[in-house]
Amino acid sequence: MSQTEPDTPLYAAREPVFPRRVSGNFRTLKWWLLGFMLGIYYLIPWLRWDRGPMLPDQAVLLDLGNRRFFFFMIEIWPHEFYFVAGLLIMAGLGLFLFTSALGRVWCGYACPQTVWTDLFLLIERWVDGDRNNQLRLLRQQWDLHKLRLRLVKWTLWLLIALATGGAWVFYFTDAPALASNLIHGTAHPVAYSTIAVLTATTFLFGGFMREQMCIYACPWPRIQAAMMDEDTITIAYREWRGEPRGKHRKAEGAEALGDCIDCMACANVCPMGIDIRDGQQLECITCGLCIDACDEMMDKVGKPRGLVAYMALKDEAAERAGAHPKQIWKHMFRPRTLMYFTLWAGIGIALVVALFMRPPFEFNVSPVRNPQYVLLADGSIRNTYEVRLRNKQPREATLEISLVDPKGDHDFDEDEGTVQLTLEGRTANVVTVAPDETLLQRVYVTAPRGSDLADESRTNIRFWLRDVEGTERISADSVFNGKDH
């Protein structure tokens, strides 16, 4: 077995990538998406939503202290985490769907690493100049000019990273109050440490690691191979049209050359530092910038656009044979993508139905096990229950608790006459629960001597909860323990 030479490095040093500025449809689309997504990220914590005097008025709030999630008119409680789980499953299926249909469009247009890297590249071009100036500055010896440019660029990067980390913590508490506390140095240490970590990672990932995060740290480039097939729309170079490539169009034999003039424009604009003409590569994030660069050059040399384009690999054989490729939408609507879409839409519909079918309050009854029953002086049997009432409405709720026979679904009073349901500390079976609050109430059920409830060891009973001011009515089943238990 051959051994590695001692002086052979195991890892290659990173070669800095300086993409050239380009204009075109895909670059414009990326700018619009960048502005839209950054606007959402930075502005959402400052949106207000009136929920009444007892609830926070921040439109989107992850209230970890009270274990609740507010999203405009929707409130998610801890026991309703299945809504969050459903959204995460939808996000995963959505990623599978888009990757199967359109390749790595998430990586090229919406991934946070891509968005912030684009923003950092914009700052870098503004400070250092375009690609040629950046390469020249990289090779230049350190002097006051280079130091000044580096300090200006790094300072701007750091400010963007600081705003990124600062915006994140605003999602977890009231944004205006936290901003004031951060400025005055009175915020919780967790807020400062979270901002520091996110600032450092954004600064390093967006400014210095860039494509290395996509290639080595992110698992998605490896997973995507299972999501793609020959019908997936991705970026490809039509080598049967472009080869053999050559620059000299007026030299002898130029008529045998393909459309590619070997200008390197597609490689020079790539943020990943690859050449799309080398075929499908793990590093490609399908951002479309190479398409803009190539189309621009084709316009200049009078050749048709589309030498580099979004296409399905299945169309290669057809185009080589001179046939017309299938329309893009026909590639997108196939069994795999339809299956992903059906699963994604089914989960989404189920979540929406479950969300709007939620009762405005919840009712849980737990028997007190020690003791299981109490024998009173007159021979009657009393059971004790812990009742949890949760009012999920923005208004105060007046709720009435009653007891019925689950077999006949009628009040026990109608059958036995003296079965009593009493609430600890209350003269009536009515409680008031504050908006968006939970109330623990002890309830006593007393069965007279000689009644079925008192004589049988275990009897199923059903508690009903009714909104006095509304029409909602829900039940909770439990058991009554008699003296033969």
N, C-alpha and C positions, 0 to 999 in steps of 0.2 A: 504494500500500500504506500502510495506516495504521501509525503508529509509536506505541509505548508512551510514555505521558507520563513525563517524567523522575522525577516524584514518585510514580509508581505502583509499589508494592512488588511484587516478583516472587513472594514467598513470604509467606503469612499466618502471623502469630505463633500459637503453640499456645494454644488455649483450655483451661485446666485442666478436667479431668473429675472430678467428685466423685460417684460412684454412691451412691444411697441404700441403706441397709441393707434387705434383704428376706429373707423366710423362705419356705420351700416345698420341694418335692421336689427340684428341680434344684439349689437352693442347698445343701441337705443333701448331695446327691450330690457336689457340688464340694468341700465341706468334707472328706468322707471320702476322696476321691481326693487332695486336697491333703495330708492327714495321712499317707496311705499312701505317696505318692511321695516326700515329704520324708523320711519315716522310712527308706525304702529308700536314698535318696541319702546320708543322714548316717550310717546304721548299718552298711551293708554292709562298708566297709573294716575294721570292727572284728570281723567274724565270723572265727572260726578254723576251720581244716580240717587235720586231721592227715595229712600226706603222708609221714611218716617223718623220720628225723634229718637227711637230706641236702637236703631241700627246704623252701621257705618254708611256713609254716602259715597264711598269710592266705588266706581263702576265695576272694576275688576280687582278683587282682593283675595289673597290666600291668607286667611286669618288663622294662623297656626295656633295662636294663643287660645282662641275659642273653638279651634278645630272645625272651621267652616270655610267654604269656598263660595265667594260671591261673584257672579258673572251677570252684570246688568240686572234683569228681573229674576234671574235664577239663583237659588241658594242651595248648595250641596252640603249635607250634614255628614259627619264621620261614618255613620252606618250606611250611607249611600255612596260609598266609594266605588261601587260597581259602575257608576256613571263615568268616573275618571278612568277606571279600567277599560270600559267600553271605548272611550275616546282614544286611549293609547292603542287598543287593538285596531281601531279605525285608521289611526295614523300609520301603523305598520302595514295594514292591507293597502292603504293608499299609496305607500311607497312601493309596494310590490306591483300595484296596478300601473303606476306611472313608469316604473322601470321596465316592466314587461312591454308596455306600449311604446314608450319614447326614450328608452335608455336612461342615462343618468341625468335627467333634467333637474332633479332635486339638487344634485351636486353642482351643476353648472349655473343654477339660477337662484336657488332659495336656501341653500345650506348656510348657516351662520358663518362658517369658516370662509366660504366664498364671498359672502356679502361684506364682511369686515376686511378681508384681504383686498377686495376691489376698492374699498374706501381708503385703505392704507396706500394702495398703489396710486390712487388719485393724488394723495398728499405728496407721495414721493416724486411723481412727475412734476407737480407744481413747484417743489423745492429744488430738485436736482435736474430737471429737464427730462427730455424723452430718452429713449433707449440708448442712443449713441452717447449722450452726455453722462448717463448713469454708468455705462461701461468705462468711459474715460475716467470718471471720478473714482470708480472702484480700483483702477490700476494706478491712480495717482498717489504719490507719497503724501503722508499726512502733513498738512500745513494749516495756517489759520483759516484759509478759505474753505478747505474741506471740513475742518472742525466746526466752523460756523454753520455750514449746511447740514452737517450731521446733527448738531445740537438743535437746530430749528426743526428738522424733520422728526427727531425723536421726541421733542417736546410736544409737537402736535399729535403724534401717535399716542403719547402718554395721556394727553387730555381726552382724546377719543376713548381710550381704554378706561380712563377714570369715569367718564360719562356712562360707559357701558356697564361697569360694575355698580355705579351709583343707581342707574335706572333699574337694575335687577332687584335691589332690596326694596324699592318702592312698591313692588307688587305684594309685599308681605305685611305692610302696615300702612297707616294713613300717610300718603306721600307728602302733603304740605307740612304736617307735624314732624315727620322724620327729617325732611330737608332742613327745617329750622334747628332741630336737635343736632344734626350733623355739622351745621355751620357753627353752632355755639359749643360744640364739643361735649354735649350731654347725651348723645345717643348711646345705645347699648353697645358694649364691645363687640358683640357678634356682628352688628351692622358694619363696623369699621373693618373687622377681619374679613368679612365676606367681600366687601368692596376691594380690599387689598388683594385678595386672591384672584378675583375676577379681573381686576386691572392688570395684574402681572401676567395672567394667562392670555388675555386679549392682546396685550403689548407684544408678548413673545410669539404667540401663534400667528397673529396677523402681520407682524412686522418682520420676523426673522425666520420662522419655520415654514409658513405658507404652504407650498405644495408638498412639503415633507409630511405635514399633518394628514393630507389626503392620501398619500402613498403608503405611509408606514403606520400611522396611528389609527386611522379610520378603518373599520372592518368592512365597510360597505363595498369597496372595489372588489373584494374577494367574493362577497355574497351575491353581487349583481349577476355573476355568470350563471347562477341557477335561475335567475329571473328572466334572462334574455334568451331569445332564439333567433332563427334566421328571419323571422317576420318583424322583429323589433326595429323600430325606426331609430337609427343612430347616425352619427357623422362618419362619412366614409369618403375616401379619395377614389375617383373613377380612374384607376390606373390604366385601364384599357383605352381610355381616351387621352390621358395625359402623357403616357410613355411612348417612345423614349423622350425624356425631357431634354431640353437644351436651351441655351441662352441666345445663340447666334442664329437668328432667323433668316439672314441673308447669305449665309455661307453655303458652300456646296453641300448638298444632301439635306438641306433644311426642310424640304418637302416631306421627308420621312419622319420628322419629329412630331411628337404629340403636342397637345395644347399647353402642357406645363412648361413654363419658361425658366424654371428653377430659380425663381427670384427669392425664395426663402421667406416670403411674406407670411405664409401660413404658420411657419415655425416661429417666426419672430414675434408674433402677436400672442402665442400660446402661453397662458399663465402657468401651465404645468411644465413648460420647457421641452415639449415633445414635437415630433414631426408627424403630422397626420398621414403623410404619404407612406410611412412605414407600416401602415395597416392598423388594425384594432389593437389598442394597448390599454393595459390596466390603468395607466395614469390619466387617460382622457376623461374629462368631466363633461364632455359634450356641451360646452358653453356657446358654441357657434361663432366664436370670434375668427377662427380660421376661415369660415365661410365668407364672412364680410371681407377679409383681407384678400382672399382669392378672387371673389367676384369683382372687387375693385381693380385688380390687375387684369382680369379678363376683359373688363370694359376698356382698359387702356390699350390693350393689344388687339382689340377687335374680335375677340373670341366669345362664344356663348358662355353665359354663367353656368354654374352648377358643377364645375370640375371637382370642387369639394362641396358636399351638400348633405342634408339629412336624407337618408334613404334606408331601405331595408336590404339586408345582405342577400335576401332571396331574389332580388331583382337583378343581381349581377349577371347571372347567366342569360337572362332575357335581354339585357342591354347589350351584352357582348354579341348576341345573335342578331341584334338590330331590332328586337321587338320592343314594344312600349311597356314600361313597368306598370304594375298595378297602382291604382290610386292609394294615397297614404291611408285614407280612412278604412280601406278594405284590409290593410295590414293591422290596423288598430283593433278592429272588431273581429275577434277570433275567440275560440273557446276559452283560452287561458285568461284573456283580459275580461271576457264576459263573466267568468267564474269569480275573479277577483272583485269585479264591480258588484256582482250580485251579493257576495258576502259583505262587502263594504256597505252597500246600501241597506241590506237587511239589518245589520247591526245599528246603523244610523236610525232607521225607522223604529226599531225596537226601543232605542234609547229615548227618542222623541215621544213615543207612546207612553213609555214608563214615566217620563218626566211630567207629562200633562195629566196622567192618571193618579199621581201621588195625592193622597188625602192631605188636607191642610193641617192636620194634627195626627199624632200617633199615640197609641194606647197599648201599654204592656202591663200584664198582671203576673206577679210572682207570689205563690203561697209562702208564708213564713213557716219554715220547717221545724223550728224549735221554740215552743212546742207545736205539734201538728194540730192540736185543738185544745180548747179550754172548756172544762165542765163547770158551768155556772151553778149558783146555789139553787136555782129553780129547776135544775135538770136539763136545761137547754145547752146546746153545743155551739161554741163560737170558734170560727176560723179567722185568721188574720192574713191580709194580703198587702204586699207592697205594689202600689200602682204608680207607673211612670207616665206622665202626661207631657207630651211635647207639642207646643204650639208653633207651627212653622209659618204662621201668617204675620204680616206687619201690624196687625191690630190685636187688641186684647180679646181673648176668647172666653166665653162663659160656657162651661161644659157640664152636662148632667150625666151622672153614673147611675145605671140601673142593672138589675139582675134578672135573668130569665132562665127557664128550663130549655136547654138546647134541643131536647127531643120534640117538645111542643112549641118551642119558641114563644112562650108566653110568660108573663111575670109570675114569679113564685107566689106573690101575694094573692093572685087570683086562685091559686090552687090550695095553698096551705094557710093563708090568712095572716099568719104572724111571723113569717120569715122576714128578718130585718137586715137592711144594709145601712150601715152608718159610716161616716167619715170622721176620722180623728180630728177633733178640734172644730167640727162644723155641725150646725144644727140641721142642715139640709144636705141632700146628695148633689150639690152644685158647687163647682170650684171655678175660680177665675185664674187663668194662666196668662202671664204677661206676653207681649209679642216676642216671638223668636226666643222663647225661654222653655226650660224643662222644669216640671214640678213633680216632686216625689210626695205621694199621698198614701197614708196608711188607711186601709179600708177593712171594716169588720162585718162579717156575715154571721148572723145568729139564727140557728134553727131550733124551734121549740121541742121539748121532750115529746116523743111519740111520733114526730114527723118523719117522713121518708128520708130527708136529709140527715137527721140526727141518728136514725137507726141503721142506715146503710154505711158500710165501711168507706166507700168512695163513690161519690156521685159527680158526674160531669155537670158543670154549670157554665153559664156564659154571661159575661159582663158586656153591657152596651154603653157606648159613649156617644152622646148627642150634643151637637152644637145648638145651644138655645137660640142663638141669633141667626142661625143658618139652617141648611138642610142636610149637612153632612152627618153621617151616622156610621160608626165602625164598631167592631166587636173584638173581644179577646176571650178565649176559652181557658178554663182552669178546672180544678177539682175541689170538692168539699169533703173533708175527712170527718166521718161520723164516729160514734163511740165504740163501734165494733172494729175499728181500724187496728 
